[in-house]
């Protein structure tokens, strides 16, 4: 992991996607994974860094996907 990029806690991870208007369900649709997988990623503080990168790079949610 590069310097200056900190791991997101589970609370921060969820807050970040919710702040942009996403839910676990809409995020699962966007990333083409199950809601259960989103939950698993969210709750794992040792998740792979690319998931934190992905949630940081999310656009604001659209009304319809």
The first five atom37 places (N, CA, C, CB, O) and aatype in JSON, in Angstrom:
{
  "aatype": [20, 20, 20, 20, 20, 20, 20, 20, 20, 20, 20, 20, 20, 20, 20, 20, 20, 20, 20, 20, 20, 20, 20, 20, 20, 20, 20, 20, 20, 20, 20, 20, 20, 20, 20, 20, 20, 20, 20, 20, 20, 20, 20, 20, 20, 20, 20, 20, 20, 20, 20, 20, 20, 20, 20, 20, 20, 20, 20, 20, 20, 20, 20, 20, 20],
  "atom_mask": [
    [1, 1, 1, 1, 1],
    [1, 1, 1, 1, 1],
    [1, 1, 1, 1, 1],
    [1, 1, 1, 1, 1],
    [1, 1, 1, 1, 1],
    [1, 1, 1, 1, 1],
    [1, 1, 1, 1, 1],
    [1, 1, 1, 1, 1],
    [1, 1, 1, 1, 1],
    [1, 1, 1, 1, 1],
    [1, 1, 1, 1, 1],
    [1, 1, 1, 1, 1],
    [1, 1, 1, 1, 1],
    [1, 1, 1, 1, 1],
    [1, 1, 1, 1, 1],
    [1, 1, 1, 1, 1],
    [1, 1, 1, 1, 1],
    [1, 1, 1, 1, 1],
    [1, 1, 1, 1, 1],
    [1, 1, 1, 1, 1],
    [1, 1, 1, 1, 1],
    [1, 1, 1, 1, 1],
    [1, 1, 1, 1, 1],
    [1, 1, 1, 1, 1],
    [1, 1, 1, 1, 1],
    [1, 1, 1, 1, 1],
    [1, 1, 1, 1, 1],
    [1, 1, 1, 1, 1],
    [1, 1, 1, 1, 1],
    [1, 1, 1, 1, 1],
    [1, 1, 1, 1, 1],
    [1, 1, 1, 1, 1],
    [1, 1, 1, 1, 1],
    [1, 1, 1, 1, 1],
    [1, 1, 1, 1, 1],
    [1, 1, 1, 1, 1],
    [1, 1, 1, 1, 1],
    [1, 1, 1, 1, 1],
    [1, 1, 1, 1, 1],
    [1, 1, 1, 1, 1],
    [1, 1, 1, 1, 1],
    [1, 1, 1, 1, 1],
    [1, 1, 1, 1, 1],
    [1, 1, 1, 1, 1],
    [1, 1, 1, 1, 1],
    [1, 1, 1, 1, 1],
    [1, 1, 1, 1, 1],
    [1, 1, 1, 1, 1],
    [1, 1, 1, 1, 1],
    [1, 1, 1, 1, 1],
    [1, 1, 1, 1, 1],
    [1, 1, 1, 1, 1],
    [1, 1, 1, 1, 1],
    [1, 1, 1, 1, 1],
    [1, 1, 1, 1, 1],
    [1, 1, 1, 1, 1],
    [1, 1, 1, 1, 1],
    [1, 1, 1, 1, 1],
    [1, 1, 1, 1, 1],
    [1, 1, 1, 1, 1],
    [1, 1, 1, 1, 1],
    [1, 1, 1, 1, 1],
    [1, 1, 1, 1, 1],
    [1, 1, 1, 1, 1],
    [1, 1, 1, 1, 1]
  ],
  "atom_positions": [
    [[0.84, -1.17, 0.0], [0.0, 0.0, 0.0], [0.89, 1.23, 0.0], [-0.96, 0.0, 1.21], [1.89, 1.28, 0.71]],
    [[0.53, 2.22, -0.79], [1.36, 3.41, -0.87], [1.22, 4.27, 0.38], [1.0, 4.23, -2.12], [0.21, 4.2, 1.09]],
    [[2.23, 5.06, 0.63], [2.18, 5.96, 1.78], [1.06, 6.96, 1.59], [3.53, 6.68, 1.97], [0.78, 7.4, 0.47]],
    [[0.42, 7.31, 2.69], [-0.65, 8.29, 2.62], [-2.02, 7.69, 2.36], [-0.35, 9.28, 1.56], [-3.04, 8.37, 2.49]],
    [[-2.06, 6.42, 1.99], [-3.34, 5.76, 1.77], [-3.59, 4.82, 2.94], [-3.36, 4.99, 0.41], [-2.93, 3.79, 3.08]],
    [[-4.55, 5.18, 3.76], [-4.86, 4.36, 4.92], [-6.01, 3.43, 4.61], [-5.18, 5.23, 6.13], [-6.89, 3.74, 3.81]],
    [[-6.0, 2.29, 5.25], [-7.1, 1.35, 5.15], [-8.35, 1.98, 5.76], [-6.76, 0.01, 5.84], [-8.27, 2.68, 6.77]],
    [[-9.48, 1.73, 5.14], [-10.75, 2.18, 5.68], [-11.24, 1.16, 6.71], [-11.8, 2.39, 4.56], [-11.16, -0.04, 6.48]],
    [[-11.74, 1.65, 7.82], [-12.39, 0.75, 8.77], [-13.73, 0.33, 8.17], [-12.59, 1.44, 10.18], [-14.2, 0.96, 7.22]],
    [[-14.35, -0.72, 8.7], [-15.67, -1.09, 8.19], [-16.68, 0.06, 8.27], [-16.2, -2.27, 8.98], [-17.49, 0.23, 7.35]],
    [[-16.64, 0.83, 9.33], [-17.55, 1.97, 9.47], [-17.27, 3.03, 8.41], [-17.44, 2.59, 10.89], [-18.19, 3.57, 7.81]],
    [[-16.0, 3.32, 8.17], [-15.63, 4.31, 7.15], [-16.0, 3.84, 5.75], [-14.13, 4.61, 7.22], [-16.46, 4.62, 4.93]],
    [[-15.78, 2.56, 5.48], [-16.1, 1.98, 4.18], [-17.58, 2.17, 3.87], [-15.73, 0.48, 4.13], [-17.95, 2.66, 2.8]],
    [[-18.43, 1.79, 4.83], [-19.88, 1.91, 4.64], [-20.29, 3.38, 4.54], [-20.63, 1.23, 5.79], [-21.1, 3.73, 3.68]],
    [[-19.75, 4.22, 5.4], [-20.1, 5.64, 5.38], [-19.76, 6.27, 4.04], [-19.38, 6.38, 6.51], [-20.5, 7.12, 3.55]],
    [[-18.65, 5.87, 3.45], [-18.22, 6.45, 2.18], [-19.18, 6.11, 1.05], [-16.82, 5.97, 1.84], [-19.56, 7.0, 0.29]],
    [[-19.58, 4.84, 0.93], [-20.5, 4.54, -0.16], [-21.89, 5.08, 0.13], [-20.57, 3.03, -0.39], [-22.6, 5.47, -0.81]],
    [[-22.31, 5.13, 1.38], [-23.63, 5.69, 1.71], [-23.65, 7.2, 1.45], [-24.0, 5.39, 3.18], [-24.66, 7.74, 1.0]],
    [[-22.55, 7.87, 1.74], [-22.43, 9.32, 1.51], [-22.64, 9.65, 0.04], [-21.06, 9.83, 1.98], [-23.16, 10.72, -0.3]],
    [[-22.24, 8.75, -0.83], [-22.38, 8.98, -2.27], [-23.71, 8.46, -2.81], [-21.24, 8.31, -3.01], [-23.93, 8.46, -4.02]],
    [[-24.59, 8.02, -1.92], [-25.93, 7.62, -2.33], [-26.1, 6.15, -2.67], [-26.32, 8.41, -3.48], [-27.12, 5.77, -3.23]],
    [[-25.11, 5.32, -2.35], [-25.17, 3.9, -2.66], [-25.69, 3.12, -1.46], [-23.78, 3.37, -3.07], [-25.52, 3.54, -0.31]],
    [[-26.33, 2.0, -1.73], [-26.71, 1.03, -0.7], [-25.92, -0.25, -0.99], [-28.28, 0.76, -0.69], [-25.29, -0.37, -2.04]],
    [[-25.97, -1.18, -0.07], [-25.32, -2.47, -0.34], [-25.89, -3.13, -1.58], [-25.47, -3.39, 0.86], [-25.15, -3.74, -2.36]],
    [[-27.2, -3.01, -1.76], [-27.85, -3.63, -2.91], [-27.42, -2.98, -4.22], [-29.37, -3.54, -2.77], [-27.08, -3.67, -5.18]],
    [[-27.43, -1.64, -4.27], [-27.06, -0.97, -5.53], [-25.58, -1.13, -5.82], [-27.43, 0.53, -5.46], [-25.17, -1.21, -6.98]],
    [[-24.77, -1.17, -4.78], [-23.33, -1.38, -4.96], [-23.07, -2.79, -5.5], [-22.57, -1.17, -3.64], [-22.21, -2.98, -6.37]],
    [[-23.8, -3.77, -4.99], [-23.67, -5.14, -5.5], [-24.03, -5.2, -6.98], [-24.58, -6.11, -4.69], [-23.35, -5.88, -7.75]],
    [[-25.08, -4.51, -7.37], [-25.45, -4.47, -8.79], [-24.35, -3.82, -9.62], [-26.78, -3.72, -8.97], [-24.0, -4.32, -10.69]],
    [[-23.83, -2.71, -9.14], [-22.78, -1.97, -9.86], [-21.52, -2.82, -10.05], [-22.42, -0.68, -9.11], [-20.93, -2.85, -11.13]],
    [[-21.13, -3.52, -9.0], [-19.89, -4.3, -9.02], [-20.11, -5.74, -9.47], [-19.26, -4.29, -7.65], [-19.17, -6.53, -9.54]],
    [[-21.36, -6.07, -9.77], [-21.71, -7.41, -10.26], [-21.28, -8.52, -9.3], [-21.09, -7.65, -11.62], [-20.69, -9.52, -9.7]],
    [[-21.6, -8.3, -8.03], [-21.38, -9.3, -6.99], [-22.67, -9.39, -6.18], [-20.14, -8.93, -6.08], [-23.59, -8.59, -6.37]],
    [[-22.74, -10.34, -5.27], [-23.93, -10.49, -4.45], [-23.92, -9.49, -3.29], [-24.04, -11.94, -3.91], [-22.87, -8.97, -2.91]],
    [[-25.11, -9.25, -2.73], [-25.19, -8.4, -1.55], [-24.41, -9.02, -0.39], [-26.66, -8.17, -1.14], [-23.8, -8.32, 0.41]],
    [[-24.43, -10.35, -0.32], [-23.67, -11.05, 0.73], [-22.18, -10.77, 0.59], [-23.94, -12.57, 0.67], [-21.47, -10.63, 1.59]],
    [[-21.69, -10.69, -0.66], [-20.27, -10.41, -0.88], [-19.93, -8.98, -0.44], [-19.9, -10.61, -2.38], [-18.89, -8.75, 0.16]],
    [[-20.82, -8.04, -0.75], [-20.61, -6.65, -0.3], [-20.53, -6.63, 1.22], [-21.75, -5.71, -0.8], [-19.65, -5.97, 1.79]],
    [[-21.43, -7.32, 1.89], [-21.43, -7.38, 3.34], [-20.13, -7.98, 3.88], [-22.63, -8.19, 3.84], [-19.56, -7.48, 4.85]],
    [[-19.67, -9.04, 3.24], [-18.42, -9.69, 3.65], [-17.23, -8.73, 3.49], [-18.18, -10.97, 2.82], [-16.39, -8.63, 4.37]],
    [[-17.18, -8.04, 2.36], [-16.1, -7.07, 2.12], [-16.16, -5.95, 3.15], [-16.2, -6.49, 0.68], [-15.15, -5.59, 3.75]],
    [[-17.36, -5.42, 3.34], [-17.58, -4.31, 4.26], [-17.1, -4.63, 5.67], [-19.04, -3.95, 4.29], [-16.44, -3.81, 6.3]],
    [[-17.43, -5.8, 6.16], [-17.13, -6.16, 7.55], [-15.69, -6.6, 7.79], [-18.05, -7.26, 7.98], [-15.28, -6.75, 8.94]],
    [[-14.93, -6.8, 6.73], [-13.56, -7.3, 6.87], [-12.55, -6.15, 6.91], [-13.23, -8.27, 5.71], [-12.28, -5.54, 5.87]],
    [[-12.01, -5.85, 8.09], [-11.03, -4.75, 8.15], [-9.73, -5.07, 7.42], [-10.72, -4.43, 9.6], [-8.94, -4.17, 7.14]],
    [[-9.51, -6.35, 7.1], [-8.3, -6.76, 6.38], [-8.59, -7.05, 4.91], [-7.7, -8.0, 7.04], [-7.86, -7.81, 4.27]],
    [[-9.67, -6.43, 4.38], [-10.03, -6.64, 2.97], [-8.87, -6.22, 2.07], [-11.31, -5.85, 2.59], [-8.02, -5.41, 2.47]],
    [[-8.84, -6.76, 0.87], [-7.8, -6.38, -0.09], [-7.9, -4.87, -0.37], [-7.95, -7.2, -1.42], [-9.0, -4.33, -0.47]],
    [[-6.76, -4.2, -0.5], [-6.75, -2.76, -0.69], [-7.54, -2.27, -1.91], [-5.34, -2.29, -0.81], [-8.02, -1.14, -1.92]],
    [[-7.68, -3.11, -2.94], [-8.39, -2.63, -4.13], [-9.86, -2.34, -3.83], [-8.29, -3.66, -5.25], [-10.48, -1.55, -4.54]],
    [[-10.43, -2.97, -2.8], [-11.83, -2.66, -2.45], [-11.93, -1.26, -1.87], [-12.38, -3.7, -1.44], [-12.88, -0.53, -2.17]],
    [[-10.97, -0.86, -1.04], [-10.96, 0.51, -0.52], [-10.79, 1.5, -1.67], [-9.84, 0.7, 0.53], [-11.45, 2.54, -1.71]],
    [[-9.9, 1.18, -2.6], [-9.69, 2.05, -3.76], [-10.99, 2.18, -4.56], [-8.57, 1.5, -4.67], [-11.35, 3.27, -5.01]],
    [[-11.68, 1.06, -4.73], [-12.92, 1.06, -5.51], [-13.99, 1.92, -4.85], [-13.44, -0.37, -5.69], [-14.67, 2.69, -5.53]],
    [[-14.16, 1.79, -3.55], [-15.2, 2.58, -2.88], [-14.83, 4.06, -2.86], [-15.43, 2.07, -1.44], [-15.7, 4.92, -2.95]],
    [[-13.54, 4.37, -2.75], [-13.11, 5.77, -2.8], [-13.36, 6.39, -4.18], [-11.61, 5.89, -2.45], [-13.6, 7.59, -4.29]],
    [[-13.32, 5.57, -5.21], [-13.5, 6.07, -6.58], [-14.93, 6.03, -7.09], [-12.66, 5.28, -7.49], [-15.17, 6.37, -8.25]],
    [[-15.88, 5.63, -6.25], [-17.27, 5.56, -6.7], [-17.81, 6.94, -7.09], [-18.15, 4.95, -5.62], [-17.55, 7.92, -6.4]],
    [[-18.55, 7.0, -8.18], [-19.25, 8.24, -8.5], [-20.48, 8.35, -7.61], [-19.65, 8.3, -10.02], [-20.85, 7.39, -6.93]],
    [[-21.11, 9.5, -7.61], [-22.39, 9.62, -6.93], [-23.37, 8.66, -7.59], [-22.93, 11.08, -6.96], [-23.37, 8.49, -8.81]],
    [[-24.21, 8.03, -6.77], [-25.17, 7.05, -7.29], [-26.17, 7.75, -8.2], [-25.9, 6.33, -6.13], [-26.57, 8.89, -7.98]],
    [[-26.56, 7.02, -9.22], [-27.59, 7.52, -10.14], [-28.94, 7.03, -9.64], [-27.32, 7.04, -11.6], [-29.01, 6.09, -8.85]],
    [[-29.99, 7.67, -10.08], [-31.33, 7.26, -9.67], [-31.63, 5.86, -10.18], [-32.38, 8.25, -10.19], [-32.2, 5.05, -9.45]],
    [[-31.24, 5.56, -11.41], [-31.44, 4.23, -11.98], [-30.12, 3.7, -12.47], [-32.49, 4.25, -13.12], [-29.31, 4.44, -13.05]],
    [[-29.89, 2.43, -12.24], [-28.65, 1.81, -12.73], [-28.87, 1.22, -14.09], [-28.16, 0.73, -11.77], [-27.94, 0.66, -14.67]]
  ]
}
